[in-house]
Amino acid sequence: MKPFGFMAFLFSGNSAYKIIESKGATYYGIAMGLARITRAILKNEHVILPVGAILDGELGHRDVCIGVPFVINRSGIKSIVELTLNDSEKEKLANSIKNLKTFKLKFGSRFNILI
């Protein structure tokens, strides 16, 4: 797994609705996610957060950046939380990754996509 900056989108459960209710829009969500990751690093929390990273064999995939749960501590990404996926979930994940890679092949140079 290769960290890809610290891009994270922490919209779990009703997070988006809570942001809209208090701020009127979800564009604050990215800042809230980054603030949460920063706190986890600075306080060495060893907390599980969904973070975008380039997979290097994790979940059976390579060379694609997707959001998966990682343990975050002072060193950044400590380890992936390997999820047990059923066959249907594995198929959906593989299909999503295939779509991302197809997009990259088709449009990557146009949008300067590295992964």
C-alpha positions as CSV (number, residue, x, y, z in Angstrom):
1,M,0.0,0.0,0.0
2,K,1.4,3.4,-1.0
3,P,-0.1,6.4,0.7
4,F,-1.6,8.9,-1.7
5,G,-1.3,12.1,0.2
6,F,-4.0,12.0,2.8
7,M,-7.1,12.4,0.7
8,A,-10.0,11.1,2.6
9,F,-13.7,11.5,2.5
10,L,-15.2,10.7,5.8
11,F,-18.9,10.5,4.9
12,S,-20.1,7.6,6.9
13,G,-23.6,7.1,8.1
14,N,-25.3,10.5,8.4
15,S,-22.2,12.7,8.2
16,A,-23.3,14.5,5.1
17,Y,-26.7,15.3,6.6
18,K,-25.1,16.6,9.8
19,I,-22.8,18.9,7.8
20,I,-25.7,20.2,5.7
21,E,-27.8,20.8,8.8
22,S,-25.1,22.8,10.5
23,K,-23.4,24.5,7.6
24,G,-25.9,24.4,4.8
25,A,-23.6,22.4,2.4
26,T,-21.2,19.4,2.3
27,Y,-18.1,21.2,0.9
28,Y,-17.0,21.5,4.6
29,G,-16.8,17.7,4.7
30,I,-13.4,17.5,3.1
31,A,-11.9,19.9,5.6
32,M,-13.6,18.0,8.4
33,G,-12.1,14.8,7.1
34,L,-8.6,16.2,6.8
35,A,-8.9,17.8,10.3
36,R,-9.9,14.3,11.6
37,I,-6.9,12.6,10.0
38,T,-4.6,15.4,11.2
39,R,-5.8,14.9,14.8
40,A,-5.3,11.1,14.5
41,I,-1.7,11.7,13.3
42,L,-0.8,14.4,15.8
43,K,-2.3,12.5,18.8
44,N,-1.0,9.1,17.6
45,E,-4.5,7.7,18.0
46,H,-4.2,4.4,16.2
47,V,-7.7,4.9,14.9
48,I,-9.4,3.3,11.9
49,L,-10.4,5.8,9.2
50,P,-11.3,5.5,5.5
51,V,-8.3,6.8,3.6
52,G,-7.6,6.9,-0.1
53,A,-4.3,5.0,-0.9
54,I,-2.8,3.2,-3.8
55,L,-3.2,-0.6,-3.2
56,D,-0.2,-2.8,-3.5
57,G,-1.7,-6.2,-3.2
58,E,-4.2,-5.4,-0.4
59,L,-7.6,-6.8,-1.0
60,G,-6.1,-8.7,-4.0
61,H,-5.6,-5.5,-6.1
62,R,-2.7,-3.4,-7.2
63,D,-2.0,0.1,-8.8
64,V,-5.4,1.6,-8.0
65,C,-6.2,4.4,-5.5
66,I,-9.4,3.6,-3.5
67,G,-10.7,4.5,-0.1
68,V,-10.3,1.7,2.4
69,P,-10.1,1.5,6.2
70,F,-6.6,2.0,7.6
71,V,-5.2,2.3,11.0
72,I,-3.8,5.9,11.3
73,N,-1.2,6.9,13.8
74,R,1.8,9.3,14.1
75,S,3.5,7.7,11.1
76,G,0.4,8.2,8.9
77,I,-1.0,5.0,7.5
78,K,0.1,2.1,9.8
79,S,-1.8,-0.8,8.3
80,I,-4.9,-1.7,6.3
81,V,-7.9,-3.2,8.0
82,E,-8.5,-6.3,5.8
83,L,-12.2,-6.7,5.4
84,T,-13.8,-10.1,4.9
85,L,-15.9,-9.6,1.7
86,N,-18.4,-12.1,0.5
87,D,-18.4,-13.1,-3.2
88,S,-20.9,-10.4,-4.2
89,E,-18.8,-7.7,-2.5
90,K,-15.6,-9.0,-4.1
91,E,-17.2,-8.9,-7.5
92,K,-18.5,-5.3,-7.0
93,L,-15.1,-4.2,-5.8
94,A,-13.3,-5.8,-8.7
95,N,-15.8,-4.2,-11.1
96,S,-15.3,-0.8,-9.5
97,I,-11.5,-1.1,-9.8
98,K,-11.9,-2.3,-13.4
99,N,-13.9,0.8,-14.2
100,L,-11.3,3.1,-12.5
101,K,-8.5,1.5,-14.5
102,T,-10.5,1.7,-17.8
103,F,-11.1,5.4,-17.1
104,K,-7.4,5.9,-16.4
105,L,-6.5,4.2,-19.7
106,K,-9.1,6.2,-21.7
107,F,-8.7,9.7,-20.1
108,G,-5.6,9.5,-17.8
109,S,-3.3,11.6,-20.0
110,R,-6.0,14.2,-20.6
111,F,-6.5,14.7,-16.8
112,N,-3.0,14.0,-15.7
113,I,-4.1,11.0,-13.7
114,L,-1.1,9.2,-12.3
115,I,-2.8,6.1,-10.9
